[in-house]
Amino acid sequence: MTTMRSLETDFLQYVREMMHYQEVLHLLFWDVRTGAPKKGLELRSEVIGTMSAKKFAMSISMEMNRYIHELSQTDRYEKLSPITKKVLAHAKKEYDLLIRLPAEEYTAYEVAKANASRAWEEAKQKSDYAIFLPHLEKLVAYSKRFISYWGYQGNPYNALLDQYEPGMTVDHLDEVFSKLKAKIIPLLHRIQEVEDKPATSFLYKEFPLAKQKELHHFFLQELGYDLGKGRLDETIHPFAIPLNRNDVRITTKYNENHFSAGLFATIHECGHAFYELNIADDLLGTPLCEGASAGMHESQSLLWEKMIGRSKEFWQHYYPILTSYNEDQFKGIERDQFYRAINSVSASFIRIEADELTYPLHVIMRYEIEKALFNNELEVRELSDVWNQMMQEYLGITPPDDKSGVLQDMHWSAGMFGYFPSYALGYLYAAQLRNTMRNEVKDIDNLTEKAEFTSIKQWLAENIHVYGKMKDPNQLLLDVTGEPLNPDYLISYLENKYSEIYGLKATSS
C-alpha cells in the first residue's frame, strides 16, 4: 500500500522529471537562437517536437491523473506541504488544459512553432512578411482551435492571457490601458511641441563592437550578474532563458551605430536573470521555480533597464567610465546632455528601442491587434497594413518596411499569443514596486549614484524573487505594496521625469 509520504515524494519526483524535459527544450531553444547551424534546423525541429511530445504525454498521463486524484482527497490534501499543494494546483491546471488537446495536434503545433521561428528569422532578414505569413496563419489557427477546446469566459483572448498573467482579463486590461493612453498621448503631444529637445545624434556614431562587448561584460559584473551561473551571447532578438537555478543565460544584440540599444537590452535581460537566480531553493525541480507571471518578470527587467539604468543617478557614476570605452564619440558631451539624450522622447519603429514614454503605446497596440485576431475581427494577411496604420495613429510614424514593422518581434513565431500585454503590465508593476521600495529602502538614489546595488537587489530578492510562482501576481503585488494594481504610479513617474527633462509643468505629484 502506498503511504501518504511516498505518494507525495513520488509525485514531486515525477514533476521533477518533467522539468528535466523542459530544461532540454530550453537548451534547444537557446541553441537555435544563438547560432545553431542553419542547415541542421529542420532536423532540430523534429527533436523539439519529440521532446515536447514526451513532456506533453507526462502532463496528461494516467499516472499524473492518479496523482492529482489521490492527492486532492481531503484527508491527504490537508497533510501536504504548502509547496506540494501549489505544485499540485499547477499540475492540475496544466492537465485540465492539455488533456483537451489531441496529442498529435499538440506535437504538430510544437513542430510548427520551430518551423515558424526559422521562417520568421528569414522573413525579418529579407524584410518580407510573405515568407512568415503562412506559418503565422497556421499558429493562429492552432491557437484558435485550442481556445475552442479549453473554453473561456467573457472573451476568447482571456484564455490566452491567463496563461501568462493568471487572473488578468480583457475587461481589466481595457480599463487600465485606456487610462494609460489618456495620460501618455497628451503628454507626448506636449513634449513634441517643446523646442528645446535633447541632442541625440552623438548616440548614433560608430562604437566598435569589440568595445561594446567589453562594456556589456563590465556592466554585468557591476550589477552583480554571476557569469559562473550564466553567459552573454548575441542573437537577433535579445532574451533571457533559465535552464536551471544555476544556469540562467542572457543574450543581446549589438549595433555599431546605436550602442545604447544593445546596452540597455543587456541590462534588461540581466533583470530577468536576477529573478530566476534568486528563487528559493525549496522550489527547485518544480514548475514553481520561475517568475510569478510574465508581467512580474518584466517588472524586474524594466525596473533595472529603465528606472535604474536610465536614471540620472546611475550615470552620475558611470558616465565617465562609459566615455573611456569610446572617447571620440562623447567628446564635448556633458553628463546631463547624455542623460537627456538617452531619455529623449521620439516616436520609434522598434519596441525594444522605444523611450519610456512611448514604450507602453507599442505594447497596447500589439495587444489590440492580438485581441482583434482572436475575436475574428482581423485576418493574419492584413497584419502588415493594420500594423502600419496603427503606428501612424498611435505614434505618428509609418514603418518603411516589414522588418521595422510587423516582423520586429519574435513572440508570434513562438506562439506566444497573450504575452505582449505583460510588457505594459510589467511596467505598471515596476512603478508600483519602485514606489514601495523607495519608502522601505532609504537613500536609493544615493546608493545608485554610488553604484551600490546590494540593498536594492536584496529587497527585490526577499520581496519578489524568492517566492517564484508560490504567489500569483495579484497576491504578490498586494502583499508587497498593500494595494492592487494601480496605474497612477507609472503615470506619476512618467509625468515627473519627462516634465523635468523637457521643462514642463508636472500635472501629477
C-alpha positions as CSV (number, residue, x, y, z in Angstrom):
1,M,0.0,0.0,0.0
2,T,1.3,3.4,-0.9
3,T,1.8,5.7,2.1
4,M,0.9,9.3,2.1
5,R,4.6,10.4,2.3
6,S,5.7,8.1,-0.5
7,L,2.9,9.3,-2.7
8,E,3.9,12.9,-2.2
9,T,7.5,12.1,-2.9
10,D,6.7,10.1,-6.0
11,F,4.6,12.9,-7.3
12,L,7.4,15.5,-6.8
13,Q,9.9,13.2,-8.4
14,Y,7.6,12.7,-11.4
15,V,7.2,16.5,-11.8
16,R,11.0,16.9,-11.4
17,E,11.5,14.6,-14.4
18,M,9.0,16.7,-16.4
19,M,11.2,19.8,-15.6
20,H,14.2,18.0,-17.0
21,Y,12.4,17.7,-20.3
22,Q,11.7,21.4,-20.1
23,E,15.4,22.2,-19.5
24,V,16.3,20.2,-22.6
25,L,13.7,22.2,-24.6
26,H,15.0,25.5,-23.3
27,L,18.6,24.5,-24.2
28,L,17.5,23.6,-27.7
29,F,15.7,26.9,-28.0
30,W,18.7,28.8,-26.8
31,D,20.9,26.9,-29.3
32,V,18.5,27.7,-32.2
33,R,18.5,31.4,-31.3
34,T,22.3,31.8,-30.7
35,G,23.9,30.2,-33.7
36,A,23.0,26.6,-34.4
37,P,23.9,25.7,-38.0
38,K,21.1,26.7,-40.3
39,K,21.2,23.5,-42.3
40,G,20.5,21.5,-39.2
41,L,17.5,23.4,-38.0
42,E,14.9,21.3,-39.9
43,L,16.1,18.1,-38.1
44,R,16.3,20.1,-34.9
45,S,12.6,20.9,-35.2
46,E,11.9,17.2,-35.1
47,V,13.9,16.8,-31.9
48,I,12.0,19.7,-30.4
49,G,8.7,18.0,-31.4
50,T,9.8,14.7,-29.8
51,M,10.9,16.3,-26.5
52,S,7.7,18.4,-26.4
53,A,5.6,15.3,-27.0
54,K,7.3,13.5,-24.1
55,K,6.6,16.3,-21.7
56,F,3.1,16.6,-23.0
57,A,2.4,12.9,-22.5
58,M,3.7,13.1,-18.9
59,S,1.4,16.1,-18.2
60,I,-1.7,14.2,-19.2
61,S,-0.7,10.6,-18.4
62,M,-2.8,8.2,-16.3
63,E,-0.1,8.5,-13.7
64,M,-0.5,12.2,-13.5
65,N,-4.2,11.8,-13.3
66,R,-3.8,9.3,-10.4
67,Y,-1.5,11.7,-8.5
68,I,-4.0,14.6,-9.0
69,H,-6.9,12.5,-7.9
70,E,-5.4,10.8,-4.9
71,L,-3.5,13.9,-3.6
72,S,-6.6,16.0,-3.9
73,Q,-8.6,13.9,-1.5
74,T,-9.4,16.0,1.6
75,D,-7.6,13.8,4.1
76,R,-4.5,13.6,2.0
77,Y,-4.5,17.2,0.7
78,E,-4.5,18.7,4.2
79,K,-1.3,16.9,5.0
80,L,0.6,18.2,2.0
81,S,3.3,20.8,2.4
82,P,2.4,24.3,1.1
83,I,4.8,23.8,-1.8
84,T,3.3,20.5,-2.8
85,K,-0.2,22.0,-2.7
86,K,0.9,24.7,-5.1
87,V,2.7,22.3,-7.4
88,L,-0.5,20.1,-7.4
89,A,-2.6,23.1,-8.3
90,H,-0.2,24.0,-11.2
91,A,-0.2,20.4,-12.4
92,K,-4.0,20.2,-12.3
93,K,-4.3,23.4,-14.2
94,E,-1.9,22.2,-16.9
95,Y,-3.6,18.8,-17.0
96,D,-7.0,20.4,-17.5
97,L,-5.7,22.5,-20.4
98,L,-3.6,19.8,-22.1
99,I,-6.0,16.8,-21.7
100,R,-8.4,18.6,-24.0
101,L,-5.8,18.9,-26.8
102,P,-5.3,15.9,-29.2
103,A,-1.7,14.7,-28.6
104,E,-0.8,14.5,-32.3
105,E,-2.2,18.1,-32.8
106,Y,-0.1,19.4,-29.9
107,T,3.1,17.7,-31.3
108,A,2.4,19.2,-34.7
109,Y,1.9,22.6,-33.1
110,E,5.3,22.4,-31.5
111,V,7.0,21.5,-34.8
112,A,5.0,24.3,-36.5
113,K,6.5,26.7,-33.9
114,A,10.0,25.6,-34.6
115,N,9.5,26.0,-38.3
116,A,7.8,29.4,-37.8
117,S,10.9,30.6,-35.8
118,R,13.1,29.7,-38.7
119,A,10.7,31.4,-41.2
120,W,10.5,34.5,-39.1
121,E,14.2,34.9,-39.0
122,E,14.5,34.6,-42.8
123,A,11.5,36.9,-43.2
124,K,13.0,39.5,-40.9
125,Q,16.4,39.4,-42.6
126,K,14.7,39.9,-46.0
127,S,12.0,42.2,-44.7
128,D,9.4,40.1,-46.4
129,Y,6.2,39.4,-44.4
130,A,5.0,37.0,-47.1
131,I,7.7,34.5,-46.0
132,F,6.3,34.4,-42.5
133,L,2.6,34.7,-43.3
134,P,1.7,31.1,-43.9
135,H,3.5,30.0,-40.7
136,L,1.7,32.6,-38.7
137,E,-1.6,31.7,-40.1
138,K,-1.0,28.1,-39.0
139,L,-0.1,29.1,-35.5
140,V,-3.1,31.4,-35.1
141,A,-5.3,28.6,-36.4
142,Y,-3.9,26.2,-33.9
143,S,-4.4,28.6,-31.0
144,K,-8.0,29.3,-32.0
145,R,-8.7,25.6,-32.0
146,F,-7.0,25.2,-28.6
147,I,-9.2,28.0,-27.2
148,S,-12.3,26.2,-28.5
149,Y,-11.1,23.0,-26.7
150,W,-10.4,24.9,-23.5
151,G,-13.4,27.1,-23.4
152,Y,-13.3,30.7,-22.0
153,Q,-15.2,33.2,-20.0
154,G,-16.1,36.7,-21.4
155,N,-13.6,36.9,-24.3
156,P,-11.7,34.3,-26.2
157,Y,-8.5,36.2,-25.6
158,N,-8.9,35.7,-21.9
159,A,-7.9,32.0,-22.4
160,L,-4.5,33.2,-23.7
161,L,-4.0,36.0,-21.2
162,D,-4.5,33.7,-18.2
163,Q,-1.5,31.5,-19.3
164,Y,0.9,34.4,-18.9
165,E,-0.9,36.6,-16.4
166,P,-3.1,34.5,-14.1
167,G,-6.3,36.3,-13.3
168,M,-6.0,39.0,-15.9
169,T,-8.9,39.7,-18.2
170,V,-9.6,41.8,-21.3
171,D,-12.1,43.9,-19.3
172,H,-9.4,44.8,-16.8
173,L,-6.7,45.4,-19.4
174,D,-9.0,47.7,-21.4
175,E,-9.7,49.8,-18.3
176,V,-6.0,50.1,-17.3
177,F,-4.7,50.6,-20.8
178,S,-7.4,53.2,-21.6
179,K,-6.3,55.2,-18.5
180,L,-2.6,55.0,-19.6
181,K,-3.4,56.1,-23.2
182,A,-5.5,59.0,-21.9
183,K,-2.4,60.3,-20.0
184,I,0.5,59.3,-22.1
185,I,-0.7,60.6,-25.5
186,P,-1.4,64.2,-24.3
187,L,2.0,64.2,-22.5
188,L,3.6,63.0,-25.7
189,H,1.9,65.8,-27.7
190,R,3.1,68.4,-25.1
191,I,6.7,67.2,-25.4
192,Q,6.5,67.2,-29.2
193,E,5.7,71.0,-29.0
194,V,8.8,71.8,-26.9
195,E,11.5,73.5,-29.0
196,D,14.5,72.7,-26.7
197,K,14.8,69.0,-27.5
198,P,17.8,66.8,-26.4
199,A,20.5,66.4,-29.0
200,T,20.9,62.8,-29.8
201,S,23.0,62.5,-32.9
202,F,26.1,61.5,-31.0
203,L,24.4,58.4,-29.8
204,Y,24.5,57.0,-33.3
205,K,28.2,57.4,-34.0
206,E,30.3,54.3,-34.5
207,F,31.0,52.4,-31.3
208,P,33.3,49.4,-32.2
209,L,31.7,46.1,-31.5
210,A,34.7,44.7,-29.6
211,K,34.5,47.7,-27.2
212,Q,30.7,47.2,-26.8
213,K,31.2,43.6,-25.8
214,E,33.8,44.7,-23.2
215,L,31.3,47.4,-21.9
216,H,28.4,44.9,-21.6
217,H,30.5,42.5,-19.6
218,F,31.7,45.4,-17.4
219,F,28.1,46.4,-16.6
220,L,27.0,42.8,-15.9
221,Q,29.8,42.5,-13.4
222,E,28.9,45.8,-11.8
223,L,25.3,44.9,-11.4
224,G,26.2,41.5,-10.0
225,Y,25.2,39.1,-12.7
226,D,27.2,35.9,-11.9
227,L,28.8,34.7,-15.1
228,G,29.6,31.4,-13.3
229,K,25.8,30.8,-13.5
230,G,25.2,32.2,-16.9
231,R,26.6,33.7,-20.1
232,L,26.0,36.5,-22.6
233,D,25.5,35.7,-26.2
234,E,24.5,37.5,-29.4
235,T,21.1,36.9,-31.0
236,I,18.7,38.6,-33.5
237,H,16.3,39.5,-30.6
238,P,17.5,39.7,-27.0
239,F,16.1,37.2,-24.5
240,A,16.9,35.5,-21.1
241,I,16.4,31.8,-20.6
242,P,16.6,29.8,-17.4
243,L,17.9,26.3,-17.9
244,N,18.1,25.7,-14.1
245,R,18.6,27.5,-10.9
246,N,22.4,27.8,-11.6
247,D,22.3,28.4,-15.3
248,V,20.4,31.4,-16.5
249,R,21.6,32.7,-19.8
250,I,21.0,36.1,-21.4
251,T,21.5,37.4,-24.9
252,T,21.8,40.8,-26.5
253,K,22.1,42.4,-29.9
254,Y,24.9,44.7,-30.8
255,N,24.7,47.7,-33.2
256,E,27.8,49.5,-34.1
257,N,25.9,52.7,-34.8
258,H,23.4,52.5,-31.9
259,F,25.3,51.2,-28.9
260,S,22.7,52.3,-26.3
261,A,20.0,50.0,-27.7
262,G,22.2,46.9,-27.1
263,L,23.5,48.1,-23.7
264,F,20.0,48.7,-22.3
265,A,18.9,45.4,-23.7
266,T,21.7,43.7,-21.8
267,I,20.7,45.4,-18.6
268,H,17.0,44.5,-19.3
269,E,17.9,40.8,-19.7
270,C,20.1,41.0,-16.6
271,G,17.0,42.0,-14.6
272,H,15.2,38.8,-15.8
273,A,18.2,36.7,-14.8
274,F,18.3,38.2,-11.2
275,Y,14.7,37.0,-10.8
276,E,15.5,33.4,-11.8
277,L,18.8,33.3,-9.8
278,N,17.1,34.3,-6.5
279,I,14.2,31.9,-6.4
280,A,14.1,29.8,-3.2
281,D,16.0,26.5,-3.2
282,D,12.9,24.8,-1.9
283,L,11.2,25.3,-5.3
284,L,14.0,23.6,-7.3
285,G,12.8,20.9,-9.6
286,T,9.2,22.2,-9.6
287,P,7.2,24.4,-12.0
288,L,7.2,27.0,-9.2
289,C,10.9,27.7,-9.8
290,E,10.1,30.6,-12.2
291,G,8.6,34.1,-12.0
292,A,5.1,34.6,-10.7
293,S,4.0,35.7,-14.2
294,A,5.3,37.1,-17.4
295,G,4.3,40.6,-16.2
296,M,6.0,40.3,-12.9
297,H,9.1,39.1,-14.7
298,E,9.0,42.1,-17.0
299,S,8.7,44.4,-13.9
300,Q,12.1,43.3,-12.8
301,S,13.8,43.8,-16.2
302,L,12.1,47.1,-16.8
303,L,12.9,48.4,-13.3
304,W,16.6,47.7,-13.9
305,E,16.7,48.8,-17.6
306,K,14.6,52.0,-17.4
307,M,14.1,53.1,-13.8
308,I,17.6,52.4,-12.7
309,G,19.7,52.1,-15.9
310,R,18.3,55.3,-17.4
311,S,18.3,57.3,-14.2
312,K,20.3,60.4,-13.7
313,E,21.9,58.9,-10.6
314,F,23.1,55.8,-12.4
315,W,25.0,57.9,-15.0
316,Q,26.4,60.3,-12.3
317,H,28.6,57.4,-11.5
318,Y,29.0,55.5,-14.8
319,Y,29.2,58.3,-17.5
320,P,33.0,58.9,-17.1
321,I,33.6,55.1,-17.3
322,L,31.4,54.9,-20.4
323,T,33.3,57.6,-22.2
324,S,36.6,55.8,-21.6
325,Y,35.4,53.0,-23.9
326,N,34.9,55.3,-26.9
327,E,36.3,58.7,-26.1
328,D,35.8,60.3,-29.6
329,Q,32.0,59.6,-29.5
330,F,31.5,61.5,-26.3
331,K,34.0,64.4,-26.8
332,G,32.3,67.6,-25.7
333,I,29.2,65.9,-24.4
334,E,28.4,66.6,-20.8
335,R,26.8,64.1,-18.5
336,D,23.5,65.9,-18.3
337,Q,23.4,66.1,-22.1
338,F,23.9,62.3,-22.2
339,Y,21.2,61.8,-19.6
340,R,18.7,63.8,-21.6
341,A,19.7,62.1,-24.9
342,I,19.1,58.5,-23.6
343,N,15.8,59.6,-22.2
344,S,14.7,61.7,-25.2
345,V,11.2,61.1,-26.5
346,S,10.9,60.3,-30.1
347,A,8.5,58.1,-32.0
348,S,10.4,54.9,-32.8
349,F,9.5,52.0,-35.1
350,I,11.2,49.4,-32.8
351,R,9.6,48.5,-29.5
352,I,12.8,47.4,-27.7
353,E,14.4,50.7,-28.7
354,A,11.5,52.9,-27.6
355,D,11.8,55.6,-25.0
356,E,10.0,55.1,-21.6
357,L,7.1,57.3,-22.5
358,T,6.1,55.7,-25.9
359,Y,7.0,52.2,-24.9
360,P,3.6,51.4,-23.4
361,L,1.9,52.5,-26.7
362,H,3.9,49.9,-28.6
363,V,2.6,47.2,-26.3
364,I,-1.0,48.4,-26.2
365,M,-1.0,48.4,-30.0
366,R,0.1,44.8,-30.1
367,Y,-2.5,43.9,-27.5
368,E,-5.3,45.4,-29.6
369,I,-4.0,43.6,-32.7
370,E,-4.0,40.3,-30.9
371,K,-7.4,40.8,-29.4
372,A,-8.8,41.6,-32.8
373,L,-7.2,38.5,-34.3
374,F,-8.7,36.1,-31.7
375,N,-12.1,37.8,-31.9
376,N,-12.1,37.2,-35.7
377,E,-12.1,41.0,-36.4
378,L,-8.8,40.8,-38.2
379,E,-7.1,38.3,-40.6
380,V,-3.4,37.4,-40.4
381,R,-2.9,38.5,-44.0
382,E,-4.0,42.0,-43.0
383,L,-1.4,42.4,-40.2
384,S,1.3,44.3,-42.1
385,D,-1.1,47.0,-43.3
386,V,-3.0,47.2,-40.0
387,W,0.3,47.5,-38.1
388,N,1.4,50.4,-40.2
389,Q,-2.0,52.1,-39.8
390,M,-1.9,51.8,-36.0
391,M,1.7,53.0,-35.8
392,Q,0.6,56.1,-37.6
393,E,-2.4,56.5,-35.3
394,Y,-0.5,56.0,-32.1
395,L,2.9,57.4,-32.8
396,G,2.5,59.4,-36.0
397,I,5.0,57.3,-38.0
398,T,4.7,54.6,-40.6
399,P,7.3,51.8,-40.8
400,P,9.3,51.9,-44.1
401,D,9.4,48.1,-44.3
402,D,8.2,44.9,-42.6
403,K,11.5,44.4,-40.8
404,S,10.9,47.5,-38.7
405,G,7.1,46.9,-38.6
406,V,5.2,43.7,-38.2
407,L,8.2,41.4,-38.2
408,Q,10.2,43.1,-35.5
409,D,9.2,40.8,-32.6
410,M,9.8,37.1,-32.3
411,H,6.9,36.3,-30.0
412,W,4.3,35.3,-32.6
413,S,6.8,32.9,-34.2
414,A,6.9,31.1,-30.8
415,G,3.2,31.0,-30.5
416,M,3.2,33.5,-27.6
417,F,-0.2,35.0,-28.1
418,G,-1.3,36.7,-25.0
419,Y,2.2,37.6,-23.9
420,F,2.5,41.2,-25.2
421,P,0.3,42.8,-22.5
422,S,2.8,41.5,-19.9
423,Y,5.3,44.2,-21.1
424,A,3.0,47.0,-20.2
425,L,1.8,45.2,-17.0
426,G,5.4,44.8,-16.1
427,Y,6.0,48.5,-16.5
428,L,3.0,49.2,-14.2
429,Y,4.1,46.7,-11.6
430,A,7.7,48.1,-11.7
431,A,6.5,51.7,-11.0
432,Q,4.3,50.5,-8.1
433,L,7.1,48.3,-6.6
434,R,9.6,51.1,-7.1
435,N,7.3,53.4,-5.0
436,T,7.2,50.9,-2.2
437,M,10.9,50.1,-2.3
438,R,11.8,53.8,-2.2
439,N,9.8,54.1,1.1
440,E,11.4,51.0,2.6
441,V,15.0,51.2,1.4
442,K,16.4,54.6,2.3
443,D,18.6,56.6,0.0
444,I,18.1,54.5,-3.1
445,D,19.1,57.4,-5.3
446,N,22.3,57.9,-3.3
447,L,23.0,54.1,-3.4
448,T,22.5,54.1,-7.2
449,E,24.8,57.1,-7.6
450,K,27.5,55.2,-5.6
451,A,26.8,52.0,-7.7
452,E,25.9,50.2,-4.5
453,F,23.1,47.9,-5.6
454,T,23.2,45.3,-2.9
455,S,20.3,46.7,-0.8
456,I,18.1,47.1,-4.0
457,K,18.8,43.6,-5.1
458,Q,18.3,42.2,-1.6
459,W,14.9,44.0,-1.3
460,L,13.8,42.6,-4.7
461,A,15.0,39.1,-3.9
462,E,13.3,39.0,-0.4
463,N,10.0,40.5,-1.5
464,I,9.6,39.2,-5.1
465,H,12.1,36.7,-6.4
466,V,12.3,34.2,-3.6
467,Y,8.6,33.3,-3.9
468,G,8.8,32.1,-7.5
469,K,5.3,31.0,-8.5
470,M,4.2,30.4,-4.9
471,K,2.2,33.5,-5.2
472,D,0.0,34.7,-8.1
473,P,1.0,38.2,-9.4
474,N,-2.1,39.9,-7.9
475,Q,-1.4,38.5,-4.5
476,L,2.3,39.2,-4.7
477,L,1.7,42.9,-5.7
478,L,-0.9,43.3,-2.9
479,D,1.4,41.7,-0.3
480,V,4.3,43.9,-1.2
481,T,2.7,47.2,-1.9
482,G,-0.5,47.0,0.1
483,E,-2.8,47.6,-2.8
484,P,-3.9,46.0,-6.1
485,L,-2.6,47.2,-9.5
486,N,-2.7,51.0,-9.6
487,P,-1.7,52.7,-12.9
488,D,-1.3,56.1,-11.1
489,Y,2.3,55.2,-10.0
490,L,3.5,54.8,-13.6
491,I,1.6,57.9,-14.8
492,S,3.2,60.0,-12.0
493,Y,6.7,58.6,-12.7
494,L,6.5,59.4,-16.4
495,E,5.0,62.9,-15.9
496,N,7.5,63.9,-13.2
497,K,10.5,62.5,-15.1
498,Y,9.7,64.0,-18.5
499,S,8.4,67.3,-17.2
500,E,11.9,67.8,-15.7
501,I,13.7,66.7,-18.9
502,Y,11.5,68.8,-21.2
503,G,10.9,71.8,-18.8
504,L,7.2,71.1,-18.5
505,K,5.0,71.8,-15.5
506,A,4.1,68.4,-14.0
507,T,0.4,67.6,-13.7
508,S,0.9,64.8,-11.1
509,S,2.8,64.7,-7.9
